[in-house]
Amino acid sequence: MASAQLRDTRRRIESIEAIKKITRAMELIAASRIPKAQARVEGSKPYTAKLIEVIENVGGAGGDTSHMLLERRDTRTAGVLVITSDRGLAGAYASNIIRLAEHRIVELQKSGADVLIYAVGKKTQSYFRYRGYRIERAWLGVTDTPGYGDARAIANTVMAAYAGQRIDALEAFFTRFQSALTQVPIHRDVLPISPPEGTAEREGPSVSYEFEPSPGEILDRLLPRYVEAILFNMLLEASASEHSARRRAMKAATDNAEELIKTLTVQANRARQAEITTAITEIVGGAEALAESK
């Protein structure tokens, strides 16, 4: 009959093996999603770059063309967009970007500005709601595989808030994907948009364009698309970073489980050996006692 200690050790080994299967499966799932997420990040960059080029050309042709999204004003109310994840088990992925955002929020509040938080991901919503911050809007269920429609919904919300002067500026916090091993928390100003700089710094001959309709009308259509493209790129970067962080965290958990199983197996073998030694000693002692009684 196994001792209570041995039974407890074996139960722990079985439990850890079950957990290891889960962490291993999550590691493989995250690893399979990284290449696709990385490809989406790279695929979105040419569109954004071309959009910036067109805006610069239009802005250069329009001279002092003005637009609502280019308007700068004193920051009495700042919007803060924080992009994290809906699920955990990704190491310090969410906490790193939340820490950076909260530090900036404290700075804004100390300067006398009100802060409205736009939360993307359940982790952001839970953290700031628990600490009593004002969450203006939250989007859940979009961080795993974001679509352009998600970026458009977020962009429409923040642009409407900026146009209605509910916020005077929008700052975004997300995690930039650099490689499978490196993800960097980033702070970026989104609204107002920096005015187009034109093509003065470009190499080669300048090109003159004729626009139909007017440059102002074209900017009125392009600038909202530009904000959407920026936010979509942020969502894609954050998604790729989340999968990479989760794969790394789950691999570490799987490795730790394997090491713990080895340690517990040694303990179980020692306990079993001790039981066998005790049983043999009792048998030998009993045999000797019977022999002496004859």
C-alpha positions in Angstrom: 0.0 0.0 0.0 1.5 3.3 -1.0 2.0 5.9 1.7 0.0 9.2 1.8 3.2 11.1 0.8 3.7 9.0 -2.2 0.1 9.2 -3.3 0.2 13.0 -2.9 3.4 13.2 -5.0 1.9 11.1 -7.8 -1.3 13.2 -7.8 0.8 16.3 -8.2 2.7 14.8 -11.0 -0.5 13.9 -12.8 -1.8 17.4 -12.3 1.3 19.1 -13.6 1.4 16.8 -16.6 -2.2 17.9 -17.4 -1.2 21.5 -17.1 1.9 20.9 -19.3 -0.3 19.6 -22.1 -2.4 22.7 -21.9 0.6 25.1 -21.9 2.2 23.1 -24.7 -0.9 23.3 -26.8 -1.2 27.1 -26.2 2.4 27.5 -27.2 1.9 25.7 -30.5 -1.3 27.7 -31.2 0.5 31.0 -30.6 3.5 29.9 -32.6 1.2 29.0 -35.6 -0.4 32.5 -35.4 2.8 34.5 -35.3 3.8 34.2 -39.0 0.3 35.2 -40.2 0.1 38.1 -37.8 3.6 39.2 -38.9 2.6 39.0 -42.5 -0.4 41.2 -41.9 1.8 43.8 -40.2 4.1 43.9 -43.2 1.2 43.9 -45.6 -0.4 47.0 -44.1 2.8 49.2 -44.3 2.8 49.9 -48.1 -0.8 51.1 -48.0 0.0 53.5 -45.1 3.2 54.7 -46.8 1.4 55.4 -50.1 -1.4 57.2 -48.2 1.1 59.4 -46.5 2.7 60.2 -49.9 -0.6 61.2 -51.4 -1.5 63.3 -48.4 1.9 65.1 -48.7 1.3 65.8 -52.4 -2.2 67.1 -51.8 -1.0 69.2 -48.9 1.8 70.6 -50.9 -0.6 71.5 -53.7 -3.2 73.0 -51.4 -0.8 75.4 -49.7 -2.4 76.4 -46.4 -5.2 73.9 -46.7 -6.8 73.4 -43.3 -8.8 70.5 -41.9 -10.5 69.6 -38.6 -8.1 66.8 -37.9 -5.1 69.1 -38.4 -6.5 71.7 -35.9 -4.3 72.1 -32.8 -5.7 73.5 -29.6 -4.9 73.7 -25.9 -5.2 70.3 -24.3 -7.9 70.6 -21.6 -9.2 67.1 -22.1 -6.8 64.4 -23.5 -7.9 61.1 -24.9 -5.7 58.1 -24.2 -6.1 55.0 -26.4 -4.5 51.9 -24.8 -4.3 48.6 -26.8 -3.6 45.4 -24.8 -5.2 42.0 -24.9 -8.5 40.3 -24.0 -6.7 37.2 -22.6 -3.9 36.7 -20.2 -1.1 34.0 -20.0 1.1 36.3 -22.1 3.7 37.2 -19.5 4.3 40.9 -19.0 2.8 41.9 -22.3 -0.3 43.8 -21.0 1.4 45.1 -17.8 4.2 46.7 -19.7 2.0 48.9 -22.0 -0.5 49.6 -19.2 2.4 50.9 -17.0 3.6 53.2 -19.7 0.1 54.5 -20.3 -0.6 55.1 -16.6 2.6 57.0 -16.2 1.5 59.3 -19.1 -2.0 59.6 -17.6 -0.6 60.8 -14.3 1.5 63.4 -16.1 -1.5 64.7 -17.9 -3.5 64.9 -14.7 -0.7 66.7 -12.9 -0.7 69.3 -15.8 -4.4 70.0 -15.1 -5.9 68.1 -18.1 -8.8 65.7 -17.8 -8.2 62.3 -19.2 -10.7 60.0 -21.1 -9.5 56.5 -21.7 -10.4 54.5 -24.8 -9.7 50.9 -23.9 -9.0 48.1 -26.4 -8.8 44.8 -24.7 -10.3 43.4 -21.6 -7.0 43.8 -19.7 -7.0 47.5 -20.2 -10.7 47.8 -19.3 -10.3 45.8 -16.1 -7.2 47.5 -14.9 -8.3 51.1 -15.3 -11.9 50.5 -14.2 -10.7 48.8 -11.0 -8.5 51.9 -10.2 -11.4 54.4 -10.8 -10.2 55.9 -14.1 -12.8 57.3 -16.5 -13.3 54.9 -19.4 -15.1 56.6 -22.3 -15.3 53.6 -24.5 -14.1 50.0 -24.6 -13.7 47.5 -27.4 -13.5 43.8 -26.5 -12.9 40.7 -28.6 -10.8 42.5 -31.4 -7.2 42.0 -30.3 -6.7 38.4 -31.3 -7.4 38.8 -35.0 -8.2 42.5 -35.7 -10.0 43.5 -38.9 -10.1 46.8 -40.7 -13.7 47.2 -39.6 -12.5 47.2 -36.0 -10.0 49.9 -36.7 -12.6 51.9 -38.5 -15.0 51.7 -35.6 -12.3 52.9 -33.2 -11.2 55.7 -35.6 -14.8 56.9 -36.1 -15.3 57.1 -32.3 -12.1 59.1 -31.5 -12.5 61.4 -34.6 -16.1 62.2 -33.5 -14.9 63.0 -30.0 -12.1 65.2 -31.4 -14.5 67.0 -33.8 -17.0 67.5 -31.0 -14.2 68.9 -28.8 -14.8 66.2 -26.1 -11.1 65.6 -26.4 -8.4 68.1 -27.6 -5.8 65.4 -28.4 -5.5 61.7 -28.7 -2.4 59.7 -27.6 -2.1 56.0 -28.3 -0.2 53.3 -26.5 0.4 49.9 -28.1 3.2 47.3 -28.4 5.3 47.3 -31.6 6.3 44.0 -33.0 10.0 43.9 -33.9 10.7 40.2 -33.8 9.5 37.0 -32.2 11.7 37.8 -29.2 11.4 41.6 -29.1 8.2 43.6 -28.6 8.5 47.3 -27.5 5.8 49.4 -25.8 5.2 52.5 -27.9 3.6 55.9 -27.2 2.3 57.8 -30.3 0.4 61.0 -30.9 -2.6 60.3 -33.2 -4.7 63.5 -33.1 -4.3 66.2 -34.2 -2.5 64.8 -37.3 0.8 66.4 -38.0 0.4 68.8 -41.0 1.7 67.4 -44.4 5.3 68.5 -44.9 5.1 68.4 -48.7 7.8 67.0 -51.0 10.6 69.5 -50.4 12.9 67.1 -48.8 12.5 64.3 -51.4 15.4 63.6 -53.8 15.0 64.0 -57.5 12.8 66.3 -59.6 9.5 67.5 -58.1 6.3 66.6 -59.8 3.4 68.9 -60.3 -0.1 67.5 -59.9 -3.6 68.7 -60.9 -6.3 67.7 -58.5 -10.0 67.1 -59.1 -11.9 67.8 -56.9 -10.0 70.5 -54.9 -7.1 69.5 -52.5 -9.3 70.5 -49.5 -12.0 68.0 -50.5 -9.4 65.3 -51.2 -7.9 65.8 -47.8 -11.3 65.7 -46.2 -11.6 62.1 -47.6 -8.0 61.0 -47.1 -7.3 62.1 -43.5 -10.0 59.9 -41.9 -8.7 57.0 -44.0 -5.2 57.9 -42.7 -6.3 57.7 -39.1 -8.0 54.4 -39.8 -4.8 53.0 -41.4 -2.7 54.1 -38.4 -5.0 52.5 -35.9 -5.3 49.3 -38.0 -1.5 49.1 -38.1 -1.4 49.5 -34.3 -3.9 46.7 -33.8 -1.9 44.4 -36.1 1.3 45.2 -34.3 -0.3 44.6 -30.9 -1.8 41.3 -32.1 1.5 40.0 -33.4 3.2 41.1 -30.2 0.5 39.4 -28.1 1.0 36.0 -29.9 4.8 36.3 -29.6 4.6 37.1 -25.9 2.1 34.3 -25.2 4.2 31.7 -27.1 7.3 32.7 -25.0 5.3 32.6 -21.8 3.8 29.3 -22.5 7.2 27.8 -23.5 8.6 29.0 -20.2 5.6 27.4 -18.4 6.0 24.1 -20.2 9.8 24.0 -19.5 9.1 24.7 -15.8 6.5 22.0 -15.7 8.9 19.5 -17.1 11.6 20.4 -14.5 9.0 20.1 -11.7 7.9 16.7 -13.0 11.5 15.5 -13.0 11.9 16.8 -9.4 8.7 15.2 -8.2 9.5 11.9 -9.9 12.8 11.7 -8.0 10.9 12.4 -4.8 8.3 9.7 -5.7 11.0 7.2 -6.5 12.8 7.9 -3.2 9.5 7.5 -1.3 8.8 4.2 -3.1 12.3 3.0 -2.3 11.9 3.9 1.3 8.6 1.9 1.4 10.2 -1.1 -0.2 13.2 -0.9 2.3 10.8 -0.7 5.2 8.8 -3.6 3.9 11.9 -5.8 3.5 13.1 -4.8 6.9 9.8 -5.8 8.4 9.8 -9.2 6.6 13.3 -10.0 7.6 12.6 -8.9 11.2 9.5 -11.1 11.3 11.3 -14.1 9.8 14.1 -13.8 12.4 11.5 -13.5 15.2 9.8 -16.7 14.0 13.1 -18.5 13.8 14.0 -17.5 17.3 10.7 -18.6 18.7 11.2 -22.2 17.5 
